[in-house]
Amino acid sequence: MRKNVCPTTGFEKLLVATDGSEFSAAAVQEAINIAASCSSTLFVIHVFEVSAEVELWDARAAEKIEEGIRKYLAGIKAKAARAGVTCETVMHWGDEPYKLIVAEAAKRKVGVIVMGSHGRTGLTRLMMAAPCHGSSATRPARCWWCR
């Protein structure tokens, strides 16, 4: 099988953050397209944001959510495989998703984080975009925004 040669460096490993929204679906598709074009390894991360309310749910409710997320991630992995892309999926639970995204990007040594643009404003925008803000010295990878 012939490997595609990427026209730029840093695209050997990509991480796409998804929350299941239509915006992140565009990011997932874009990440698969880039990975296929550049023969990249794709890492897909879903962080379920835990709040005080979620902590009060019973164990069965949490299991159902986790099962749904795993099915969603399996669908993305299958879609990537059909495009000839090597893909690994990761799921985390946490109260600050951006920290888990940044940590995963650093752990996997990815060159690019792909994220959907939600059109949010204010503090929510800042927190959701945190993996891609700051100086290049403090963020683990370049960012690619999708709409």
C-alpha positions, 0 to 999 in steps of 0.5 A: 500500500502506497503512503501519501506524502503530506505537503507539510510537517506536523500532521503525522499524528492528529487528535480530534476532540468531539462532543457529538455535536454537528460542529464536532462532526465536521471536525471529525470528518475534516480530521479523517480527510486530513489523516487519509491525505497525509497517512496520519494516525488519528486519535479521537477524544470524547470528554464527558463533562462531569458536573455536580448534577451528574455526580448525583446520577445512579450508576446505571445512568452513567453506564448508559451514557458511557455505552452511548459514547463508546458506540459513537466512538466505534462509529468514528473508528469504523468510518476512519478505517473505511478511509484507510486511516489508523484510528484510536479512540479515547474517552474521559470523564472530567470537569474540565474537558480542555485540560484532558484534551491538552493532556491527551495531545501531549501524551500522544505527541500529536502535531495538530488538534482538530476541533469544531467551532461552536460559535460560543462567546465569553467564558464558555468560548474561552474554556472550550477553545483553551486547548488552542489558545496561549503561546506555542510554548504552552500548548502541545500542538497546532490547532485546526478549527472546523465549522 
